[in-house]
Amino acid sequence: MSSARDLLAALLLTGALLLGALWLPGAWIDRNVVEQSGFLAITEPLAADEAIQRDISDSAVEKVLDDDRIPGWVADQVAPLIQDQAPKLTGTQGYATLWDGTMRDLHEGLFTPGASDLEVDLSPVIEQMLDAVDGSLPVKIPRPENATITLTTIPDVPVLTTAHTVAPWFSWAGPAALVLAALALLVAAHRRAMLALAGVAGIIAGALTCLLAGTIGTLVPNSIDQADFLGPIVQAFETQFAADVMPQGVIILGVGALIATVGLVLVGVHRRD
């Protein structure tokens, strides 16, 4: 009878271990990837990334100059002027609004099945840019009839579609793991030994969490991690994931080690008695 109770307790601890290992990474993904507000909070600082700013400003300049309505002699004069203005627009409210809308579209595309193009309307930025140079030329530069460009292709990532459904439940994984661990201790015939095993389970869960935080960059395909425009965004999430999850994983590992030590001490005291 006691062996059956210990077996059931061990199964409960195994479930607690799995839930504990999933808890922090899953909850982080829910808060910072699935939830749009968390996603935007991480991507907002990237608006100041020089490579991304250059991609957008170069695209705006190209849109203006690639217009048959602009005579060649005007294009020659306007090119250096708008190229000088383009970098200055990245600090304006128009650019900030464009960036926010682009990131919202990116977030939506990531959780939509199938690949899709991330398209951006550069009209506000181009308008500001040309307003600044119109006074320097004898003619007004015509605005592009279509100022929409494709910044990148959003890949199809089935795991994100699944995460959108299951991630909200991960916040309950931690409490559920504690409940299972408590049930294991109540059910076990040898509770001191089971307490030590519960600590070991905590150590393993914490170690797995730390391992995932430390190797997250290697789990992302290079085709995404090094992609133009998307690459810096993905890398920002990898860096933030490691910074947020690693310390919490260390705490779980330390608590598990403490519980395991207490359990082993109690087992030793019981045997001496």
Backbone torsions as a table, in degrees:
resi	resn	phi	psi	omega
1	MET	NA	-43.4	-178.9
2	SER	-65.2	-35.9	179.6
3	SER	-66.5	-37.1	178.3
4	ALA	-65.8	-39.5	178.4
5	ARG	-65.2	-41.8	178.6
6	ASP	-66.7	-36.2	177.8
7	LEU	-64.4	-44.5	178.0
8	LEU	-62.3	-41.2	178.8
9	ALA	-63.2	-39.7	179.1
10	ALA	-64.0	-39.7	177.9
11	LEU	-64.5	-40.5	177.7
12	LEU	-63.5	-39.5	178.0
13	LEU	-66.3	-36.8	177.7
14	THR	-62.2	-43.0	176.4
15	GLY	-62.8	-40.1	178.7
16	ALA	-63.7	-39.2	178.9
17	LEU	-61.9	-47.3	-178.5
18	LEU	-62.8	-45.0	179.5
19	LEU	-65.3	-38.4	179.1
20	GLY	-64.7	-37.7	179.3
21	ALA	-70.3	-30.8	-179.1
22	LEU	-83.8	-21.6	-169.2
23	TRP	-57.1	-63.2	-174.1
24	LEU	-65.4	-48.5	177.6
25	PRO	-60.6	-41.7	-178.7
26	GLY	-66.3	-42.8	179.4
27	ALA	-65.5	-36.6	178.6
28	TRP	-65.1	-44.3	179.1
29	ILE	-61.5	-40.1	179.4
30	ASP	-62.7	-45.8	-175.4
31	ARG	-74.5	-34.4	-169.3
32	ASN	-112.6	-9.9	179.0
33	VAL	-119.7	-53.2	-178.7
34	VAL	-69.7	-46.8	178.4
35	GLU	-72.0	125.3	-175.8
36	GLN	-62.8	-37.2	-178.0
37	SER	-62.5	-42.0	177.5
38	GLY	-67.3	-38.5	178.0
39	PHE	-60.8	-46.3	-178.7
40	LEU	-67.7	-32.5	179.6
41	ALA	-64.3	-36.2	-179.5
42	ILE	-78.4	-35.8	-177.0
43	THR	-82.3	-18.9	-176.8
44	GLU	-56.4	-46.1	-179.8
45	PRO	-63.7	-21.2	-178.4
46	LEU	-70.2	-12.7	175.8
47	ALA	-60.0	-23.0	-179.8
48	ALA	-93.1	1.2	178.8
49	ASP	-65.8	125.7	-173.7
50	GLU	-63.5	-39.4	-178.9
51	ALA	-65.1	-41.8	179.3
52	ILE	-68.3	-43.5	177.3
53	GLN	-58.9	-40.6	-179.7
54	ARG	-66.1	-39.6	177.7
55	ASP	-59.0	-45.0	-176.7
56	ILE	-72.4	-45.0	-178.4
57	SER	-67.0	-39.3	177.4
58	ASP	-63.2	-37.9	178.5
59	SER	-65.6	-37.7	179.3
60	ALA	-66.1	-44.5	178.4
61	VAL	-61.4	-44.0	-179.3
62	GLU	-62.3	-39.2	179.0
63	LYS	-62.7	-39.8	-179.3
64	VAL	-68.1	-46.8	-174.2
65	LEU	-76.0	-24.2	-179.4
66	ASP	-86.4	64.6	-176.4
67	ASP	-140.9	118.1	-178.0
68	ASP	-65.1	-16.8	-178.7
69	ARG	-76.4	-12.9	-179.4
70	ILE	-93.3	115.7	178.2
71	PRO	-57.9	152.7	-177.5
72	GLY	-58.0	-41.2	-178.0
73	TRP	-68.8	-30.8	176.4
74	VAL	-71.8	-41.0	179.3
75	ALA	-60.0	-38.3	179.7
76	ASP	-64.3	-36.5	-179.7
77	GLN	-78.7	-36.6	-174.4
78	VAL	-79.6	-27.0	-175.9
79	ALA	-54.4	-54.3	-179.3
80	PRO	-65.3	-29.5	-179.3
81	LEU	-68.8	-46.7	-178.3
82	ILE	-75.4	-28.8	175.6
83	GLN	-66.3	-30.2	176.8
84	ASP	-75.7	-32.8	-178.7
85	GLN	-78.5	-32.6	-172.3
86	ALA	-53.3	-49.3	-178.8
87	PRO	-63.0	-27.8	-177.9
88	LYS	-70.8	-20.3	-176.0
89	LEU	-78.2	-15.6	-176.2
90	THR	-69.6	-13.3	177.4
91	GLY	-101.1	7.4	-176.3
92	THR	-91.0	166.4	177.8
93	GLN	-65.3	-34.0	178.9
94	GLY	-61.5	-40.5	178.2
95	TYR	-68.0	-41.0	179.7
96	ALA	-61.5	-41.1	178.5
97	THR	-65.5	-42.2	178.0
98	LEU	-61.1	-43.5	-178.6
99	TRP	-64.4	-44.7	-179.7
100	ASP	-60.9	-44.7	178.8
101	GLY	-64.6	-37.4	179.0
102	THR	-64.5	-42.5	-179.4
103	MET	-69.1	-32.9	175.8
104	ARG	-66.1	-41.1	177.9
105	ASP	-66.6	-38.1	178.4
106	LEU	-63.3	-44.3	179.6
107	HIS	-60.3	-44.5	179.3
108	GLU	-64.0	-41.3	-178.7
109	GLY	-66.1	-33.6	-179.2
110	LEU	-64.7	-29.0	-177.7
111	PHE	-104.7	15.2	175.1
112	THR	-105.2	126.3	-179.2
113	PRO	-57.2	138.8	179.0
114	GLY	91.7	156.2	177.3
115	ALA	-75.0	152.0	179.8
116	SER	-151.1	158.0	178.6
117	ASP	-87.4	138.5	174.6
118	LEU	-93.7	101.9	-175.9
119	GLU	-102.4	142.9	-176.9
120	VAL	-132.2	133.4	176.1
121	ASP	-90.2	111.5	-176.6
122	LEU	-87.2	5.3	-175.3
123	SER	-51.4	-48.1	-178.6
124	PRO	-60.5	-42.1	-178.6
125	VAL	-68.3	-43.3	-180.0
126	ILE	-64.2	-39.8	179.4
127	GLU	-61.0	-44.8	178.5
128	GLN	-64.2	-40.9	-178.1
129	MET	-64.2	-44.0	-178.3
130	LEU	-75.5	-31.9	175.8
131	ASP	-58.4	-34.2	-177.6
132	ALA	-74.6	-19.9	-176.1
133	VAL	-111.2	-12.1	-176.9
134	ASP	-57.2	-38.5	-177.6
135	GLY	-70.0	-14.9	-178.3
136	SER	-91.2	-2.5	-175.8
137	LEU	-124.4	153.3	-179.7
138	PRO	-73.4	-13.2	179.9
139	VAL	-129.7	158.6	177.2
140	LYS	-87.7	130.8	-178.0
141	ILE	-73.3	127.2	178.5
142	PRO	-66.8	142.5	178.2
143	ARG	-81.5	144.4	178.6
144	PRO	-58.5	138.3	178.0
145	GLU	-68.0	-31.5	177.7
146	ASN	-135.3	107.3	-176.4
147	ALA	-100.8	18.9	-179.8
148	THR	-88.3	131.9	177.4
149	ILE	-125.3	160.8	174.1
150	THR	-100.6	110.6	-178.4
151	LEU	-72.7	-42.7	-178.5
152	THR	-164.7	171.8	174.0
153	THR	-102.7	124.6	178.3
154	ILE	-79.8	118.1	-176.6
155	PRO	-71.2	160.0	175.2
156	ASP	-82.0	115.9	-178.9
157	VAL	-121.1	89.7	-176.1
158	PRO	-56.4	-31.6	-177.9
159	VAL	-64.5	-29.9	178.0
160	LEU	-72.5	-35.7	176.9
161	THR	-62.5	-40.7	177.3
162	THR	-67.4	-41.5	-179.3
163	ALA	-60.6	-34.1	-179.8
164	HIS	-60.2	-30.1	-179.1
165	THR	-85.9	-43.2	-171.5
166	VAL	-96.1	-23.1	-173.9
167	ALA	-56.8	-39.6	179.7
168	PRO	-57.3	-22.1	-179.5
169	TRP	-81.4	-15.2	-175.5
170	PHE	-66.7	-25.8	179.1
171	SER	-64.0	-21.0	178.2
172	TRP	-89.5	-7.7	-176.5
173	ALA	-64.5	-39.5	179.8
174	GLY	-63.1	-55.3	176.7
175	PRO	-57.7	-38.8	179.1
176	ALA	-63.7	-38.4	178.0
177	ALA	-63.3	-40.5	178.5
178	LEU	-65.0	-39.6	178.8
179	VAL	-63.3	-44.8	179.6
180	LEU	-63.6	-39.8	179.0
181	ALA	-64.8	-40.9	178.6
182	ALA	-64.9	-40.9	177.2
183	LEU	-62.9	-38.3	179.0
184	ALA	-61.2	-41.1	179.3
185	LEU	-68.5	-35.7	179.2
186	LEU	-69.9	-37.4	-176.2
187	VAL	-77.8	-34.4	-170.6
188	ALA	-59.9	143.0	174.8
189	ALA	-79.8	-32.3	178.9
190	HIS	-112.7	86.7	-170.1
191	ARG	-72.4	-33.3	179.6
192	ARG	-64.2	-45.1	178.8
193	ALA	-66.0	-37.3	179.9
194	MET	-68.2	-31.8	176.0
195	LEU	-64.1	-41.2	177.5
196	ALA	-63.5	-41.6	178.2
197	LEU	-65.7	-35.2	176.6
198	ALA	-62.4	-38.9	176.7
199	GLY	-64.8	-40.5	177.6
200	VAL	-62.8	-40.3	177.3
201	ALA	-60.9	-40.0	177.0
202	GLY	-64.2	-39.6	177.7
203	ILE	-62.0	-44.5	-179.0
204	ILE	-65.3	-44.3	179.4
205	ALA	-61.1	-43.7	178.7
206	GLY	-65.3	-40.6	179.7
207	ALA	-64.9	-41.0	178.5
208	LEU	-64.8	-38.3	177.7
209	THR	-63.6	-45.4	178.9
210	CYS	-64.4	-39.8	179.2
211	LEU	-62.2	-43.6	179.0
212	LEU	-64.2	-42.2	-179.8
213	ALA	-64.1	-36.0	-177.8
214	GLY	-79.1	-20.7	-175.6
215	THR	-117.4	12.8	-174.7
216	ILE	-57.7	-34.1	-178.6
217	GLY	-64.7	-30.7	-178.7
218	THR	-78.4	-14.8	-178.2
219	LEU	-86.9	-15.1	-179.8
220	VAL	-89.7	127.2	179.9
221	PRO	-56.9	141.7	179.4
222	ASN	-60.8	-29.1	-179.7
223	SER	-61.9	-26.1	177.5
224	ILE	-96.8	-43.5	-175.1
225	ASP	-64.6	-30.9	-177.4
226	GLN	-108.7	9.1	-176.8
227	ALA	-69.6	148.7	174.8
228	ASP	-61.0	140.5	179.7
229	PHE	67.6	-54.2	-178.5
230	LEU	-71.1	-32.6	-175.4
231	GLY	-53.5	-54.9	-180.0
232	PRO	-60.3	-31.9	179.6
233	ILE	-68.9	-46.9	179.1
234	VAL	-61.9	-42.3	-179.4
235	GLN	-64.8	-32.8	177.0
236	ALA	-64.2	-39.2	177.9
237	PHE	-69.0	-38.3	177.9
238	GLU	-61.7	-44.9	-179.5
239	THR	-63.8	-43.9	-179.4
240	GLN	-67.4	-38.6	178.0
241	PHE	-59.6	-48.9	-179.6
242	ALA	-62.5	-42.2	-178.1
243	ALA	-66.2	-35.6	-177.5
244	ASP	-83.7	-41.0	-170.3
245	VAL	-86.2	-36.0	-176.9
246	MET	-56.3	-51.3	-179.3
247	PRO	-60.4	-37.6	179.7
248	GLN	-69.3	-35.0	175.6
249	GLY	-63.8	-39.4	178.2
250	VAL	-63.5	-38.0	178.6
251	ILE	-63.9	-45.2	178.8
252	ILE	-61.4	-42.8	179.2
253	LEU	-60.9	-43.2	-179.5
254	GLY	-66.4	-41.2	177.9
255	VAL	-64.1	-41.1	177.8
256	GLY	-61.0	-42.0	179.1
257	ALA	-63.6	-38.6	178.9
258	LEU	-65.2	-45.2	179.8
259	ILE	-64.1	-42.4	179.1
260	ALA	-60.9	-40.6	179.4
261	THR	-63.9	-45.1	178.4
262	VAL	-60.8	-43.3	179.4
263	GLY	-62.2	-43.1	179.5
264	LEU	-65.7	-38.8	177.8
265	VAL	-63.1	-43.1	179.8
266	LEU	-65.2	-38.6	177.1
267	VAL	-62.8	-42.4	179.3
268	GLY	-64.4	-43.0	179.8
269	VAL	-64.2	-41.3	-178.9
270	HIS	-63.2	-40.8	-179.0
271	ARG	-68.1	-35.3	178.4
272	ARG	-67.7	-31.3	178.6
273	ASP	-71.5	NA	NA
